[in-house]
Amino acid sequence: MDMKHYTQRLSHFLPIMKTLTLALVVCVVISLANAHCFFRQIDPDATHCQDELDGSWHAVGSSWISNCMNCTCFSCCSTYAIPWIFPEDDCESVFDNSTCEYIVRRKDNPSVLCPITAAVGK
C-alpha cells in the first residue's frame, strides 16, 4: 500500500475515531457524576484511618457506612439515589435520614408517593 492510499484511508477513519473518543469521555464523565463520592489519601504505611464524617477509626481494607455514605479508608460514596425526573409540579423530593433515601411525595398529600422516572447515584 502506498503512502497516499494509506493517508486517504486514515483520513476516512479520523472522524469515526474522534466520535468514539468523545463518546468514551462522555460515558466516563456520566459514570463519575452518577454517585456523590469523595476520595482521600492516607499514609502508605497506615494500618488504620479515621472517618472524617464521624471521627471513628477503621482498619485499612475495611468498609463501613457513615452518615448515609459507603466508606473505605480511600473513599466515601453515597448510598442513595437522587430523584432526577418526577412530576415536580405536584410532588416534592424529601431526604429521609433514617433510611438514607429520598422520598418523592405529593405536595398536597405527603402520604401519597409519586412515581420516579429517573434518578442518579447509588
Secondary structure as UniProt FT lines:
FT   HELIX           3..33
FT   STRAND          37..39
FT   TURN            44..45
FT   STRAND          48..50
FT   TURN            52..54
FT   STRAND          57..59
FT   TURN            60..61
FT   STRAND          64..66
FT   TURN            67..68
FT   STRAND          69..71
FT   STRAND          75..78
FT   STRAND          81..85
FT   TURN            88..90
FT   STRAND          91..96
FT   TURN            97..100
FT   STRAND          101..106
FT   TURN            110..111
FT   STRAND          118..121
//
